[in-house]
Amino acid sequence: MTHSISICWFRQDLRLADNPALCAAAAAGQVVPVFILDDVNAGDDAIGAASRWWLHHSLTALKEALGDSLYVAAGNALNLLPQLAKDLGATSVHWNRAYEPWRIDRDSQLKSELQDSGIEAVSHNGALLWEPWEVQKGDGTPYKVFTPFYRRGCLAAAPPRKPLAVPQMELAASIPASTIDDLELLPNQGWGEVLSPHWQIGESGAMARLHAFLDDGLTGYKDGRNLPAAPHVSRLSPHLHWGELSVNQVWTAARARTDLPESDVDNFCSELGWREFSHSLLFYNPNLKRQNLQTKFDRFEWREDADMLRAWQRGQTGIPFVDAAMRELWQTGYMHNRMRMVTGSFLVKNLRLHWHHGEAWFWDCLVDADHANNSASWQWIAGCGADAAPYFRVFNPVGQAEKFDAKGDYIRRFVPELAELPNKYLFAPWTAPSLILQGAGVRLGETYPRPVVDLKISREEALAAFQKLRAPEAS
């Protein structure tokens, strides 16, 4: 008895449950699971160091779940995948869609080439609750503002599908391939060892994280999600980005918790809606990572200051709330969402450095670095994107710390050299009397830097600079 061969091409869907491409491949014949690291077509959009570290461990977990049957390769998928299909005599290739512009272009070429060769090539939705083209305004154009996108578009559309079970499948015999180590994804100098304690990578870890959040973190989410020291954020973003669990699984599991406050569940689901909105923005604006959606910002006069940028990257700005967040990023590969707004505002408004610098640093350092979310969020905080924060909204990092880290727990965790300062001066140590600093073992400019900018003056200068954009462009 002959068996047809079907390739399941894994990409950002590194799971067995609720995987539409895997289910379709299993129904079509013996399955050959494949992963290709395609930095060739990615070009400048190749994943950053933290993402590569995560990918190494996620692939390891997936390969184990597949009984060591994952075929791994690196190179140009436009060449590797058709050749593999030909060598195997595969009759079909299945994958779940990804929405980065370079992937869309490559996948379209692949689909045509495979079909021209007589091989069925089918893409599936395994990454979004609603496809971008399913959520549009009445006139057929995409939404540019989040609230109507979510409320009039998403919530009025057909409800998300229910998650799929792990399929019954027959795996084809193993074929020679590169090893995961051959992909050389792990960073040098032990950074991965710094990141490791904070995460349980893989499908089982993702599900454990989801259930822990639903049980212990979702109650109080509406308000608690703004507190960086509180347990009211899901920390599911890297698991979602790499598809170790699907957004359908998360949405369905949250909605099923009728024992939890409805307002908290609704608020959490709206955050999943923001993820959908970001992907819609990227789909309809493929240059989202590089071009201002509001073109008037093309005229903005950004500063260039390598020392300022380096101080921001290293968490050495002398502004404790900002420094705590930037150190959290380096030490964990993650940053609380409130802190992403605070640090982003500080970079583009107080320092007046281009948002591209922030987008690039986050891209390299975040384990959840996502093309759509990262680009849309940086454009939002810079004021140049869709439904963006207005130019005059400048987050005051001292006021934000007093409001959202009132006990100083977050700052003390990541800026331990300030731990002995009383709260009255913790958020702005440059205001502390010399005796207080001395008693806390703080020497400004030595054990902790002085502020790189004056918050009040830099805010006023930023407002003046942004105000110029409101004037008509000179002819």
C-alpha positions in Angstrom: 0.0 0.0 0.0 1.4 3.4 -1.0 1.2 6.5 1.1 1.2 10.0 -0.1 3.7 12.4 1.5 2.6 15.7 2.8 5.0 18.4 4.1 4.0 20.5 7.1 6.2 23.6 6.9 6.5 25.0 10.4 7.4 28.7 10.8 5.9 30.8 13.7 3.6 28.0 14.7 5.8 25.7 16.8 3.1 23.6 18.3 1.0 20.4 17.7 -2.4 21.5 19.1 -4.6 23.9 17.1 -2.3 23.9 14.2 -4.4 24.0 11.0 -1.5 23.3 8.7 -0.5 20.2 10.6 -4.1 19.0 10.7 -4.4 19.4 6.9 -1.0 17.7 6.3 -2.0 14.8 8.5 -5.2 14.3 6.7 -3.4 14.3 3.3 -0.9 11.6 4.0 2.3 10.8 5.9 3.7 13.9 7.4 7.2 15.3 7.0 7.6 18.2 9.5 10.0 20.8 8.2 11.6 24.0 9.5 13.8 26.3 7.4 15.7 29.2 8.8 15.5 31.6 5.9 17.7 34.6 6.6 18.3 34.9 2.9 14.8 36.2 2.1 14.4 37.9 5.4 17.4 40.2 4.7 17.4 43.2 7.0 14.3 41.7 8.8 16.2 38.6 10.0 15.3 37.9 13.6 17.3 39.4 16.4 19.6 37.8 19.0 17.0 37.2 21.7 14.5 35.8 19.3 17.1 33.4 17.9 17.8 32.2 21.4 14.1 31.5 22.0 13.8 29.8 18.6 16.6 27.4 19.4 14.8 26.1 22.5 11.4 26.2 20.9 12.6 24.1 18.0 14.2 21.7 20.4 10.9 21.3 22.3 9.0 20.8 19.0 11.4 18.2 17.7 11.0 16.3 20.9 7.2 16.4 20.7 7.5 15.1 17.1 9.5 12.1 18.2 12.7 13.6 16.8 11.2 13.8 13.3 11.6 17.5 12.6 13.6 18.2 9.4 15.7 21.3 9.9 17.6 23.3 7.3 19.0 26.8 6.8 19.0 28.8 3.5 16.7 30.1 0.8 13.3 28.4 1.2 12.5 29.3 -2.4 15.1 26.7 -3.4 15.1 24.3 -0.4 11.4 23.6 -0.1 10.6 22.8 -3.7 13.7 20.6 -3.9 12.7 18.8 -0.7 9.2 18.2 -2.0 10.6 16.8 -5.3 13.1 14.5 -3.5 10.4 13.2 -1.2 7.8 12.8 -3.9 5.5 14.9 -1.8 2.0 15.6 -3.1 1.2 18.5 -0.9 2.8 21.2 1.2 0.9 23.0 4.0 1.8 26.0 6.1 0.2 28.6 8.3 0.3 32.2 7.0 2.7 34.8 8.3 2.2 38.5 7.6 5.7 40.1 7.4 6.0 41.6 3.9 9.0 39.5 2.9 7.2 36.3 3.9 4.1 37.2 1.9 6.3 37.8 -1.2 8.3 34.7 -0.7 5.3 32.5 0.1 3.4 33.7 -2.9 6.3 32.7 -5.2 6.6 29.3 -3.5 2.9 28.6 -3.8 3.0 29.3 -7.6 6.2 27.3 -8.1 4.9 24.3 -6.2 1.5 24.3 -7.9 3.2 24.6 -11.3 5.2 21.5 -10.4 1.9 19.6 -9.7 2.3 19.8 -5.9 -0.7 21.1 -3.9 0.4 24.1 -1.8 -2.1 25.4 0.8 -1.7 28.1 3.4 -3.9 28.3 6.5 -4.8 30.8 9.2 -3.0 29.6 12.3 -1.9 33.0 13.7 -4.8 35.4 13.9 -8.4 35.4 15.2 -9.5 37.3 12.1 -7.6 37.7 8.8 -6.9 41.4 8.0 -9.2 41.3 5.0 -12.0 40.0 7.2 -12.1 43.2 9.3 -12.8 46.2 7.2 -15.0 49.3 7.2 -18.3 49.3 5.4 -16.6 50.9 2.3 -14.1 48.0 2.1 -11.1 50.1 3.4 -9.1 49.1 6.5 -9.6 50.7 9.9 -7.0 53.2 11.0 -8.3 53.6 14.6 -8.2 50.8 17.1 -11.5 51.1 19.0 -13.8 50.9 15.9 -11.5 48.2 14.5 -12.0 46.1 17.5 -15.6 46.9 18.4 -17.2 47.4 15.0 -14.9 45.2 13.1 -13.7 42.2 15.2 -16.5 41.8 17.7 -19.1 42.2 14.9 -17.4 39.6 12.7 -17.9 35.9 12.9 -16.5 34.6 16.2 -13.0 33.0 16.2 -12.9 29.3 15.4 -12.6 26.8 18.2 -9.1 25.3 18.8 -8.3 22.1 17.0 -7.0 19.0 18.7 -3.6 17.4 18.0 -4.2 15.4 14.9 -3.8 11.7 14.5 -0.9 11.5 12.1 1.7 9.1 10.7 5.1 10.6 10.4 7.2 9.7 7.4 10.6 8.0 7.9 13.3 10.4 9.1 15.5 11.9 6.5 19.0 13.4 6.8 19.0 17.0 7.9 21.0 19.7 9.7 20.7 19.7 13.5 19.2 22.6 15.4 22.8 23.3 16.7 23.9 23.7 13.1 21.6 26.8 12.8 23.8 28.6 15.3 21.0 30.4 17.0 22.4 30.7 20.5 24.1 34.0 21.5 27.7 34.3 22.5 28.9 35.4 25.9 26.3 33.6 28.0 23.4 35.9 27.4 21.1 32.9 27.1 22.0 31.8 30.6 20.8 35.2 31.8 17.5 34.8 30.0 16.8 31.1 30.8 15.6 31.4 34.4 12.7 33.6 33.3 11.0 31.3 30.8 9.7 27.8 30.1 10.0 27.6 26.3 7.9 25.3 24.2 4.3 24.2 23.8 3.9 22.7 27.3 5.5 25.8 28.9 3.2 28.0 26.9 0.1 26.2 28.1 1.4 26.2 31.7 1.9 29.9 31.5 -1.6 30.5 30.1 -3.3 28.5 32.9 -1.2 30.1 35.6 -2.2 33.6 34.3 -5.9 32.7 34.1 -5.8 31.2 37.6 -3.7 33.8 39.4 -3.2 36.9 37.2 -6.3 37.7 35.2 -8.4 38.8 38.2 -7.5 42.4 38.6 -6.0 42.6 35.1 -7.9 45.8 34.1 -6.1 48.0 36.6 -3.2 45.7 37.6 -1.8 45.4 34.1 -0.4 48.9 34.6 1.7 47.9 37.6 5.1 46.5 36.5 5.8 44.8 39.8 2.4 43.1 39.9 1.5 39.6 38.5 -1.3 40.9 36.3 0.3 40.6 32.9 0.1 37.3 30.9 3.7 37.2 29.6 2.3 35.1 26.8 3.6 37.4 24.0 6.7 35.3 23.1 4.7 32.1 23.2 2.1 33.7 20.9 4.8 35.1 18.6 6.4 31.8 18.1 3.1 30.0 18.0 3.7 27.7 20.9 0.1 28.3 21.5 -2.4 30.0 19.3 -4.3 33.2 19.9 -7.5 31.1 19.4 -6.5 28.9 22.3 -5.9 32.0 24.5 -9.1 33.8 23.4 -11.2 30.6 24.0 -9.6 29.8 27.3 -10.1 33.4 28.6 -13.7 33.6 27.5 -14.5 30.2 29.1 -13.5 31.5 32.5 -17.0 32.7 33.6 -15.8 32.6 37.2 -13.5 35.6 36.6 -14.6 39.3 36.5 -16.1 40.0 33.1 -14.4 43.4 32.9 -10.9 41.8 33.3 -11.6 39.2 30.7 -12.9 41.8 28.2 -9.9 44.0 28.8 -7.5 41.2 28.3 -9.3 40.2 25.1 -9.1 43.7 23.8 -5.3 43.4 24.2 -5.5 40.4 21.9 -7.5 42.8 19.7 -4.6 45.2 19.6 -2.4 42.4 18.3 -4.9 41.9 15.5 -4.9 45.6 14.8 -1.1 45.7 14.5 -1.2 42.9 12.0 -3.9 44.6 10.0 -1.8 47.8 10.0 1.2 45.8 8.7 -0.8 44.0 6.1 -2.1 47.2 4.6 1.1 49.2 5.2 4.0 46.8 4.4 6.6 49.5 5.1 5.3 50.0 8.7 8.7 49.2 10.1 10.5 52.0 8.2 8.0 54.7 7.0 5.9 57.0 9.1 2.3 56.4 8.6 1.8 60.1 9.1 4.1 61.5 6.5 4.3 64.9 8.1 6.8 63.3 10.6 9.2 62.8 7.7 10.0 66.5 8.3 10.8 66.1 12.0 14.3 67.0 13.0 15.6 64.1 15.0 18.8 64.3 17.0 21.8 62.1 16.5 23.6 61.3 19.8 25.3 58.0 20.1 26.1 58.5 23.8 22.5 59.3 24.7 21.4 56.2 22.8 23.9 54.0 24.5 22.9 55.3 27.9 19.2 54.5 27.1 20.1 51.0 25.8 22.2 50.2 28.9 19.7 51.5 31.5 22.2 54.3 32.5 20.1 57.4 31.9 19.9 58.5 35.5 16.1 58.2 35.4 15.4 55.2 37.6 12.0 54.1 36.1 13.5 54.2 32.6 16.7 52.5 33.7 14.8 49.7 35.5 12.8 49.0 32.3 15.8 48.9 30.1 17.6 46.6 32.5 14.5 44.3 32.7 14.7 44.1 28.9 18.4 43.0 29.0 18.1 40.6 31.9 14.9 38.9 30.9 14.3 39.5 27.2 11.0 41.1 28.1 9.6 44.5 29.2 6.3 45.3 30.8 3.9 47.0 28.4 3.6 50.2 30.6 7.3 50.4 30.6 7.6 50.0 26.9 5.5 53.2 26.7 7.6 55.0 29.3 10.9 54.1 27.8 9.7 54.8 24.2 8.4 58.2 25.2 11.7 59.0 26.9 13.7 58.0 23.8 11.6 59.9 21.1 10.5 62.9 23.2 12.9 63.6 26.0 16.0 62.5 24.0 14.4 63.2 20.6 16.2 60.2 19.0 14.5 58.6 16.1 12.0 55.8 16.9 13.9 53.6 14.5 16.6 53.3 17.1 14.1 52.0 19.7 12.5 49.7 17.2 15.8 48.2 16.3 17.0 47.7 19.9 13.7 46.1 20.9 13.9 43.9 17.8 17.3 42.6 18.9 16.6 42.3 22.7 12.9 41.2 23.0 12.1 37.5 23.0 8.6 38.5 21.8 10.0 40.8 19.0 7.2 40.8 16.4 7.3 42.8 13.2 3.7 44.0 13.4 3.5 44.7 17.1 6.9 46.3 17.5 6.6 48.6 14.4 3.0 49.6 15.2 3.8 50.3 18.9 6.9 52.4 18.2 4.9 54.4 15.6 2.2 54.9 18.2 4.5 56.2 21.0 6.3 58.4 18.5 3.0 59.9 17.4 3.5 59.1 13.8 1.4 56.0 13.5 -2.2 55.0 13.3 -4.4 56.0 16.3 -1.2 57.4 17.8 -0.4 59.0 21.1 -0.7 62.8 20.4 2.6 64.6 20.1 2.0 66.5 23.3 1.6 63.3 25.3 5.0 63.0 27.0 5.2 60.4 29.7 6.9 61.8 32.8 8.9 58.9 34.1 9.0 60.3 37.6 5.2 60.8 37.7 4.7 57.4 36.1 6.9 55.7 38.8 5.0 57.5 41.6 1.7 56.3 40.2 2.5 52.7 39.0 5.5 51.7 41.2 4.5 53.6 44.4 6.4 51.2 46.7 9.4 51.2 44.5 9.5 47.4 44.2 10.1 47.4 40.4 12.9 50.0 40.6 14.6 48.3 43.5 14.6 45.0 41.7 16.3 46.2 38.6 18.3 49.2 39.9 19.6 47.7 43.2 22.2 50.5 43.7 19.3 52.7 44.6 17.6 50.2 46.9 18.3 52.0 50.2 16.9 55.3 49.1 13.6 56.2 50.7 10.6 56.3 48.3 10.5 60.1 48.6 13.7 60.3 46.6 13.8 56.9 44.8 12.0 58.1 41.7 14.2 61.2 41.3 17.5 60.7 43.3 19.0 63.9 42.0 16.5 65.8 44.3 17.8 64.0 47.4 19.9 65.9 49.9 23.6 64.8 50.1 23.1 63.2 53.5 20.3 61.1 52.3 22.3 60.0 49.3 25.3 59.3 51.5 23.2 57.2 53.9 21.9 55.1 51.0 25.3 54.6 49.6 24.5 56.5 46.4 27.1 58.7 44.7 25.5 60.4 41.7 27.9 60.3 38.8 29.7 57.4 40.3 27.5 54.6 41.6 24.5 55.9 39.6 24.5 58.4 36.8 23.1 61.9 36.9 20.2 62.4 34.5 21.3 62.7 30.9 18.6 65.3 30.3 16.5 67.6 32.4 12.9 66.2 32.2 11.2 69.6 32.2 13.4 71.3 29.7 13.6 68.3 27.4 9.8 68.1 27.5 9.4 71.7 26.5 11.9 71.4 23.7 10.1 68.3 22.4 6.8 70.1 22.4 8.3 73.0 20.5 9.8 70.7 18.0 6.7 68.7 17.5 4.6 71.8 17.3 6.5 72.8 14.1 4.9 69.8 12.4 1.5 71.5 12.7 2.6 74.4 10.6 2.2 74.1 6.8 5.2 72.7 5.1 7.4 75.4 3.6 7.0 75.7 -0.2 
